Amino acid sequence: MPSRLFVLAAASTLSATLLACSADSTGPNASTAGSVSLSFAAKGASTSSASLTGGTLSGAVVGSASSDALVITKARLVLAELELQRAGGSCADSSSSSSDSCEELELAPTMIDLPVSGNVVGALSVPVPAGSYSALEAKITLADTGRRGGAELIAAHPELRGASVYVEGTFNGKAFTYTGTTRAQIESRFDPPLVADGSGINVTVAVDLTTWFKTSSGAVIDPATANAGGPNAELVSTNIARSFVAFRDDDHDGRDDDGAGSAR
């Protein structure tokens, strides 16, 4: 079954060192059985051009020809703090003496460029100890210069300074830029659990871009009203935080290997 990402609290970025939550762990090399990779797909993305504004533009279509036309041509997220929860265990308390319940992947701030033109893109791959994993937790957050690797990320992508989400596109033919500060701890549960048994496991996170700039009634939101201080800033931030779903996708086709969900 697909695993809905539930918003719990705050948000941030990615890196590449495996740390066990338990002080007794001997690290990833001691019992590594395989790897877990994280990929992203964008629902609403199109490989064809969207002709909603009198011209053509490749990207994720949010509006339609009969209403306000909104097309997303670039969408970026900042991720951090990836955790895998062992089946039967819990990541709720990292200070717990429970030895093997949680494997924490310490991730330096990493920019995820969402595939607005229809592909599934890989974000990272990390070694994991043998075992069954029932949940994955991660964060979306600001590209904080106080974090290890944060200054380097902002130097390479200055548009992410003070932001966790960055979007470019057109609204009724006019170019727009949206910079958001969505903060959300996200949790993805897997049933049946993912099993690290010597082969690689891929989890695809599907992001429904079509919901980001819409009201509950389906009306398209002008992105200019969603930037900091705008009347729709909180609504769009909430929409973004709720737009994720994750599932096992070892063949990287953007579809749930268990047949219960997909990114398309």
N, C-alpha and C positions, 0 to 999 in steps of 0.2 A: 504494500500500500504506500502511496506517496506520503511524505512527511511534511506537514505544514510548519513553517518557521514561526514560532510564537514569540512575540515581542515581550521581553522581560524587563529591560532597564536601559542600558547605555550602548554606545557604538564606536568602531575604529578601524583597524588595519592588519596586514599580513607580513610574515618573514619566513625563517626556515630551520629552527633548532627544536628538536624534540626534548621535552622535559617531563619526567614523570611527576605526578602530584605527590607521590609518596617519597619521603626521604630515603626509604630503603631501596628505591629503584636503582638499577645499575646502568640505566640509559638505554638508548635505542639499539645499540650494537649487541647487547647481551642476548636479547630474545627476539630480534627483529624477524618477522615472518614475511613481510611484504611491504607494500606501500599503499597509502591512500592519497588519491589525487582529487582536487577540487576544480570543477569546471563550471562555467556560467553560460546560460542561454537566455535570450530575451524574447519573451512572448510579445507578439505584435510586430516583431522585426520582420523585414521583408527583404528578399534578395532582388526584388524588382523595384523599379522607381515608382514613387507615389506622386501622381499628378493631381494634387489637390489645390495647388496655388497658381495655376496657370502655366507652371513649368514642370520640371521633373526633379525629384529629390529622393535619393535612396535613404531609407531610414525606417523607424518605427512609426506607424500611422496611429495617431490618437484620435483625431477628428475625422470628419467625413465630408464628401462633396456637398452635402445638403446642410451642413452646420459649420461652426467654426473649425477651420482646418489647422491642425497642429501636427507637425512631423518632428520627431526627435532624431537628429543626425549624429549626436554624440552623447554618451551617458557614462559617467565614471563614478566609482565608489572607492572608499578607503576602508580596508578590512584589517582586523587584528584578533589576537587571542583565540586561536582555534583549539577546542578540546574535544576529545573522543571519550565517551562514557562506556565502560565495559557493561555488558549485559548483566543485569542484576545489581549493578553498582550505582553510584551517584557522584556527580561533580558539584553538588550543591555546596559542599564545605571543603575548600581546598586545604584546610588545616586538619582535616580528619586523619586519624591514624590508619584508616582502611587502606591497605597496601596497594591494591591494583585496580581500584574502581575508576580511576580517571587518568588519561594520558593527555598532558597539556603540550600543545605545540606553540612555542613562543615565536611570534611572528612580528618582524619589524614592519612598520607601516608600508603597505603595498597598495598600489593603485590598480583597480580592476577596470579595464576598458570593456564595457558590456557590448556584445556583438549586435548592434542595431541593424545589421544587414543579413541576419539570419543564420549565422554559424554558431557552433558550440565551441567555446574557447577554453583552454586549460589555464588555470591560474597558478597552481603550485602542486608539488608532489612531495610527500614526506614519508620516511620509513616509520613503521609502527610495529610494536611487539605482537606476537601471536595472540589470538583471542577473538572473542565475539564482541562487537560494539553495537549498542542499542541507541546511541544518541550522538549527535554532533552539535557543538555550541561554538558560536563565533560572534564577533562584534563588528558593527559599522560605527565609525567615530571620526572625529576631526583628525586631520593630518598634523598632530601635535608636535611641535619642534622639541618638546621635552622628552619625547620617546626616542629610544635608540633607533636611528635610521629615519626619524621624522624630518630632520633638517635636510637630509639628502633628498627625500621625496619631494619636499616643497621646492628645493632648488631646481629639481628636474621638472616639476609641475607647479609653477607658482599660482596657477588658477585654483589650486586646492588649499591655499593658505586660509586657515580659519574655516575650512569646509570639510564635509564628509561626502557630499554628492555634488557633481558638476554636470550640467546638461546644456547642450546647444541644440538649436533647431529653428523652425520657423512657425510663426503663428499668423494665420491669414496672410501668408506671403512675406511677412516681416521677420528678420532674424531676431532671435532672442537668446539670452544666456541666463540660466538659473543656477544659483549657488546655494546649496542647502546645508543645514547643520544637523540633519537627522542623526540621532544617537539611539542605537537599539542593540541590546543583547538578544541574539536569536538562537533558538534551539530547534534542532531537527531530530525527530525520533524515527527509528527504523524497525519495522515489523514485517518479515523476520529480521533479526540483527545482521549486520555486516560481519563477515567472517574473514579475518586476516589469516590465510593459511598457506602463504608462499606465493600467492599470485596478487597482482595489483587490483585494487578496488577504486572505482571512480564514482564520486558523488557529484551530480550536476545540480546546481542551484539555478532554478528558472525564475526570472524576474519579469513580472507582468508590467511592462512599460505603459500599457494602455490605461492603467488605473491611476498613474501618478498625477495627472493633471485633469481629474474629473471630480465632479461633485457626486454625492450619493445618488442623485437622480440621473446621472450620466451626462450632465452638461459639461462641456469642455471649459477648463479654467485658463484664463489668460496668464501665462507664466510670469508676466510682469507684476502681477498681484500676489505672487507667491514667494518673492524674495524677502529678505529680512525686513520686518516691519510692515509687510503687506498684509491685507485682510485675509489672504488665503495661505499664508506661510505655514501655519500650524496644520491646516487640512492637508496640504501637499506633503508635509513631513510625515504625517500619520499614514497617508496613502503609501508612501515609499516604504515605510517600516513594515507594512502589511502585505507587500507585493511579492514575497518570496515563497517558493516551495522547493523542497529538495527530495531527491530520489536516487537510487542506485542506477548507474548508467554506464556500465563497463564498456559498451561499444561506442560511447560518445556520440550518440545520434539524437540526443535531446529528448528521448522517450524513456519512461520508466521501464526498467528491465522486468519488473513484476507485472507490467501491463495495467497498472492502476492510475497512471498519470503521465503527463508529458509537458514539454515546454511549448508545444505548438498547438 
